[in-house]
Amino acid sequence: MFAISRRSSLYGEIIVPGSKSHTIRAVLLAAMADGRSRIKNPLTGSDGKSALSAARAFGARVEEDDGVWTVYGTGGNLKVPDDVIDSGNSGTTMLFTMGMAALCEGYTVITGDDQIRRRPVSHLVSALNEIGANAFLTRPGLEAPPVIVKGRIKGGTAHFSGFNSQAVSAILMASALGEGRVDIEIKNPLEKPYLQMTIDWMRRYGVELSLNSKDYTRLSVEGNQSYTACDSVIPSDWSGVAFPLVAAVCTPSQLTVSGVDFDDAQGDKIIADHLIAMGADITKDSDGGRLIIKGGKPLKGGLTINLDDTPDSFPAFSVAACYAEDPVTFTGLSHVRIKETDRVAVMEKELTKLGAKIETTADTMKVYGGRALTGTEVESYGDHRIAMALMVAGLFADGSMKVKDAQCASVSFPTFFESMNRVGAGIELTE
């Protein structure tokens, strides 16, 4: 499916669905917990459904109602899945289930779609083996799924480079149900807000870390604990908020983004502050949980923005940099290259097609703003954030932007087209 976007202005109010990162943590911890957990406002896109499927595979019972998921947990007694766990396009689910599989006595096979089957997981395989589990890759010469994991976690020290916070979170969440204390040592921890998000969710389900160095280089979890079911409300996804936010800033718009939590652990909320620093007219209504945007004003460049902790904001932010009047440099991008796609290379290629001038290194991107973009046919590479970012670029480019395989936006923002068109985006869908 193609999506076609053209110059538009946005008016009114938009509410972004629940956070993918929060939803997956809530579902999988509920599956490990004792009792019934009710999760309100979950992300109902494919990544959230992948987490539900994994919860069922490990023995949890799940009920899906409008706006509420109810999970009856296993009390920590996870069963060996009857079939392969297919995490779809959800890298978070894939890695978290590797940790959960290390609590089962038998063998669990974990895989995903073609993108997931190119994603390196050797760092988590090594860490699981360090703490007593038996994990191994299945294809010689490849560090990606399918992967096979057998428990149990005995205890010990797991070592990480810090390159992927999801792998660290997988160890954190599972270790509480293991047989002994697990210490985690992280060299140069990245994506730290996501580690804190995991720690917060573990606490919500009744488990505290025995050690947190506060700089996230050393974390420890005692084994033989249990999770207790709880009810929760999933906040809006700040990574998803980035797309209507950038769209409104870069067009003559008056838009309110509602349902946001400025106190949430999600690191991508900082994109609003970065855009304000660039001159965007954005009002943060903390009490009302709203962003109020008056768009179309020039953005200044000359900034260097580090995305070590907020990699998911990169596709939308790189589009905003094209709108700026001067160069914007992004750093801390090495881990952005191992998401659903190499997002640095993909955004450089597709934005260059539109007339942008971009320079990249392994860890940086410099976007030379002040150049008019011209819409053309572009590739999403099946990456939800790439697809939405390019549709947003079409809202202030000359001509028409035609984005291939745009339906992948549903992974993290299942109502993207309806929500954006309700406020005037005018995005057309065609085969």
Residue pairs with C-beta under 8 A, 6 or more apart in sequence:
1 405
1 406
1 407
1 429
1 430
1 431
2 377
2 402
2 403
2 404
2 406
2 429
2 430
2 431
3 387
3 391
3 402
3 403
3 406
3 409
3 417
3 427
3 428
3 429
3 430
4 394
4 400
4 401
4 402
4 403
4 427
4 428
4 429
4 430
5 375
5 391
5 392
5 393
5 394
5 395
5 400
5 401
5 403
5 425
5 426
5 427
5 428
6 375
6 394
6 395
6 399
6 400
6 401
6 426
7 251
7 395
7 396
7 397
7 398
8 251
8 395
8 424
8 425
8 426
9 251
9 252
9 253
9 295
9 296
9 424
10 244
10 247
10 248
10 251
10 253
10 254
10 255
10 295
10 395
10 420
10 423
10 424
10 425
11 253
11 254
11 255
11 423
11 424
12 255
12 256
12 422
12 423
12 424
13 255
13 256
13 257
13 258
13 423
14 244
14 255
14 256
14 257
14 258
14 419
14 420
14 422
14 423
15 236
15 257
15 258
15 259
15 419
16 236
16 237
16 240
16 241
16 244
16 257
16 259
16 260
16 413
16 419
17 41
17 43
17 44
17 45
17 236
17 237
17 240
17 413
17 414
17 415
18 41
18 42
18 43
18 48
18 234
18 235
18 236
18 237
19 43
19 234
19 235
19 236
19 237
19 238
19 239
19 240
19 264
19 266
20 43
20 45
20 47
20 48
20 92
20 237
20 239
20 240
20 411
20 412
21 92
21 194
21 197
21 237
21 239
21 266
22 43
22 197
22 201
22 234
22 235
22 237
22 266
23 39
23 42
23 43
23 47
23 48
23 51
23 234
24 47
24 48
24 51
24 90
24 92
24 93
24 96
25 96
25 169
25 173
25 197
25 198
25 201
26 37
26 39
26 42
26 201
26 232
26 234
27 39
27 42
27 48
27 51
27 52
27 55
27 69
27 71
28 51
28 54
28 55
28 93
28 96
28 97
28 100
28 173
29 37
29 173
29 201
29 202
29 204
29 205
29 227
30 37
30 39
30 55
30 60
30 71
30 73
30 205
30 229
31 54
31 55
31 58
31 59
31 60
31 71
31 73
31 74
31 78
31 100
32 58
32 73
32 74
32 76
32 78
32 100
32 103
32 173
32 177
32 205
32 227
33 71
33 73
33 74
33 75
33 76
33 205
33 206
33 226
33 227
33 228
33 229
33 230
34 73
34 75
34 76
34 226
34 227
34 228
34 229
35 72
35 73
35 75
35 228
35 229
36 70
36 71
36 72
36 73
36 229
37 70
37 71
37 73
37 229
37 230
37 231
37 232
38 68
38 69
38 70
38 231
38 232
39 68
39 69
39 70
39 71
39 231
39 232
39 234
40 67
40 68
40 231
40 232
40 233
40 234
41 67
41 233
41 234
41 235
42 48
42 68
42 69
42 234
43 234
43 237
43 412
43 414
44 414
45 410
45 411
45 412
45 413
45 414
46 88
46 89
46 90
46 410
46 411
47 88
47 89
47 90
47 92
47 93
47 411
47 412
49 88
50 86
50 87
50 88
50 89
50 90
50 93
51 90
51 92
51 93
51 96
52 62
52 64
52 69
53 85
53 86
54 85
54 87
54 93
54 96
54 97
54 100
55 62
55 71
56 62
57 81
57 82
57 83
57 85
57 97
58 74
58 78
58 79
58 81
58 97
58 100
58 104
59 74
59 77
59 78
59 79
60 71
60 72
60 73
60 74
61 71
61 72
62 69
62 70
62 71
62 72
63 69
63 70
71 229
73 227
73 229
75 226
76 103
76 177
76 226
76 227
78 100
78 103
78 104
79 104
80 104
80 105
80 106
80 107
80 108
81 101
81 108
81 109
84 109
84 110
84 111
84 146
85 97
85 101
85 108
85 109
85 110
85 111
86 111
86 112
87 93
87 94
87 97
87 110
87 111
87 112
87 116
88 112
88 113
88 116
89 112
89 113
89 115
89 116
89 340
89 382
89 384
89 408
89 411
90 112
90 116
90 411
91 112
91 116
91 119
91 166
91 339
91 340
92 166
94 110
94 111
94 112
94 116
94 119
94 121
94 145
95 121
95 124
95 164
95 166
95 167
95 169
95 170
96 166
96 169
96 170
96 173
97 108
97 110
98 110
98 121
98 124
98 125
98 128
98 135
98 147
98 149
98 170
99 124
99 128
99 170
99 171
99 173
99 174
99 175
100 173
100 174
101 108
101 110
101 149
101 150
101 151
102 128
102 131
102 133
102 135
102 149
102 150
102 151
102 152
102 153
102 174
102 178
103 151
103 152
103 153
103 174
103 177
103 178
104 150
104 151
104 152
105 150
105 151
105 152
106 150
107 148
107 149
107 150
108 148
108 149
108 150
109 146
109 147
109 148
110 145
110 146
110 147
110 148
110 149
111 117
111 145
111 146
111 147
112 119
112 145
115 340
115 341
115 382
115 383
116 144
116 145
117 144
117 145
117 146
118 144
119 144
119 145
119 338
120 143
120 144
120 338
121 137
121 143
121 144
121 145
121 147
121 167
122 137
122 143
123 160
123 161
123 163
123 164
123 167
124 135
124 164
124 167
124 170
124 171
125 135
125 136
125 137
125 147
126 159
127 158
127 159
127 160
127 167
127 171
128 134
128 135
128 149
128 153
128 158
128 171
129 135
130 156
130 157
130 158
130 159
131 153
131 154
131 155
131 156
131 157
131 158
131 171
131 175
131 178
131 182
132 152
132 153
132 154
132 155
132 156
132 178
132 179
132 180
133 149
133 150
133 151
133 152
133 153
133 154
134 149
134 150
134 151
135 147
135 148
135 149
135 150
136 147
136 148
137 143
137 144
137 147
138 145
138 146
138 147
138 148
139 146
152 178
152 179
153 174
153 175
153 177
153 178
153 179
153 180
153 182
153 223
154 178
154 179
154 180
155 178
155 179
155 180
155 181
155 182
155 223
156 180
156 182
156 183
157 182
157 183
157 184
157 185
158 171
158 182
158 183
158 184
158 185
159 184
159 185
159 187
160 167
160 168
160 184
160 185
160 186
160 187
160 189
161 186
161 187
161 188
162 168
162 186
162 187
162 188
162 189
162 190
162 216
163 190
163 334
163 335
163 338
164 190
164 191
164 335
164 338
165 189
165 190
165 191
165 192
165 194
165 195
165 198
166 194
168 184
168 186
168 189
168 195
168 198
168 219
169 194
169 195
169 198
171 182
171 184
172 184
172 195
172 198
172 199
172 202
172 209
172 219
172 221
173 198
173 202
175 182
175 221
175 223
176 202
176 207
176 221
176 222
176 223
176 225
176 226
176 227
177 223
177 224
177 225
177 226
177 227
178 223
178 224
179 223
179 224
180 223
180 224
181 210
181 220
181 221
181 222
181 223
182 220
182 221
182 223
183 211
183 218
183 219
183 220
184 218
184 219
184 220
184 221
185 217
185 218
186 216
186 217
186 218
186 219
187 217
189 195
189 215
189 216
189 217
190 308
190 309
190 311
190 332
190 335
191 267
191 308
191 309
191 310
191 311
191 335
192 216
192 267
192 309
193 265
193 266
193 267
193 309
193 310
194 265
194 267
194 309
195 216
195 219
196 216
196 265
197 265
197 266
199 209
199 212
200 265
202 208
202 209
202 227
204 230
204 232
205 227
205 228
205 229
205 230
206 225
206 226
206 227
206 228
206 230
207 221
207 225
207 226
207 227
209 219
209 220
209 221
210 220
210 221
210 222
211 218
211 219
211 220
212 218
212 219
212 220
213 219
235 259
235 260
235 261
235 264
235 266
236 259
236 260
236 261
237 266
237 412
237 413
238 260
238 264
238 266
238 267
238 268
238 269
238 271
239 266
239 268
239 312
239 313
239 385
239 412
240 412
240 413
240 416
241 257
241 260
241 268
241 269
241 271
241 291
242 268
242 271
242 312
242 313
242 316
242 317
243 316
243 388
243 389
243 391
243 392
243 413
243 416
243 420
244 255
244 257
244 419
244 420
244 423
245 257
245 271
245 272
245 275
245 282
245 291
245 293
245 316
246 271
246 275
246 316
246 317
246 319
246 320
246 389
246 392
247 253
247 255
247 392
247 395
247 420
247 425
248 254
248 255
248 257
248 293
248 295
249 275
249 280
249 282
249 293
249 295
249 297
249 299
249 320
249 323
250 295
250 296
250 299
250 319
250 320
250 323
250 392
250 395
250 396
251 295
251 296
251 395
251 396
252 295
252 296
253 293
253 294
253 295
253 296
253 424
254 293
254 294
254 295
255 292
255 293
255 295
255 423
256 290
256 291
256 292
256 293
257 290
257 291
257 293
258 288
258 289
258 290
259 289
260 269
260 289
260 290
260 291
261 289
262 269
262 284
262 286
262 289
267 309
267 310
268 310
268 312
268 313
270 310
270 313
271 310
271 313
271 316
271 317
272 282
272 284
272 291
274 303
274 305
274 317
275 282
275 299
275 320
276 282
277 303
278 299
278 300
278 301
278 303
278 320
278 324
278 328
279 297
279 298
279 299
279 300
280 293
280 295
280 297
280 299
281 293
281 294
281 295
281 297
282 291
282 292
282 293
283 291
283 292
283 293
284 291
285 291
285 292
298 325
299 320
299 323
299 324
299 325
299 369
300 324
300 325
300 326
301 321
301 324
301 325
301 326
301 327
301 328
301 369
301 370
302 326
302 327
302 328
303 328
303 329
304 328
304 329
304 330
304 331
305 317
305 328
305 329
305 330
305 331
306 330
306 331
306 332
307 313
307 314
307 317
307 330
307 331
307 332
307 333
307 336
308 331
308 332
308 335
309 332
311 332
311 333
311 335
311 336
311 339
311 343
312 339
312 385
314 330
314 333
314 336
314 343
314 344
314 347
314 385
315 343
315 347
315 385
315 386
315 388
315 389
316 385
316 388
316 389
316 392
317 330
318 330
318 347
318 351
318 365
318 367
318 389
319 351
319 389
319 390
319 392
319 393
321 328
321 330
321 367
321 369
322 351
322 354
322 356
322 367
322 369
322 371
322 373
322 393
323 369
323 396
324 367
324 369
324 370
325 369
325 370
326 369
326 370
327 366
327 367
327 368
327 369
328 366
328 367
328 369
329 364
329 365
329 366
329 367
330 364
330 365
330 366
330 367
331 363
331 364
332 363
333 344
333 362
333 363
333 364
333 365
334 362
334 363
336 342
336 343
336 344
337 343
337 344
337 345
337 362
339 383
339 385
340 381
340 382
340 383
340 384
340 385
340 386
341 381
341 382
341 383
341 386
343 383
343 385
343 386
344 360
344 365
345 360
346 379
346 381
346 383
346 386
347 358
347 365
347 386
347 389
348 358
348 360
348 365
350 378
350 379
350 386
350 390
351 358
351 367
351 373
351 393
352 358
353 376
353 378
354 373
354 374
354 375
354 376
354 378
354 393
354 397
354 401
355 371
355 372
355 373
355 374
356 367
356 368
356 371
356 373
357 367
357 368
357 371
358 365
358 366
358 367
358 368
359 365
359 366
359 368
360 366
372 397
372 398
373 393
373 396
373 397
373 398
374 397
374 398
374 399
375 393
375 394
375 397
375 398
375 399
375 400
375 401
375 402
376 399
376 401
376 402
377 402
377 404
378 390
378 401
378 402
378 403
378 404
379 386
379 404
379 405
380 386
380 387
380 390
380 403
380 404
380 405
380 406
380 408
381 405
382 405
382 408
383 408
384 408
384 409
384 410
384 411
384 412
384 413
385 412
387 403
387 405
387 406
387 408
387 409
388 409
388 413
388 416
390 401
390 403
391 401
391 403
391 406
391 409
391 420
391 425
391 427
393 401
394 400
394 401
394 403
395 425
406 429
409 416
409 417
410 416
413 419
417 427
417 429
420 427
421 427
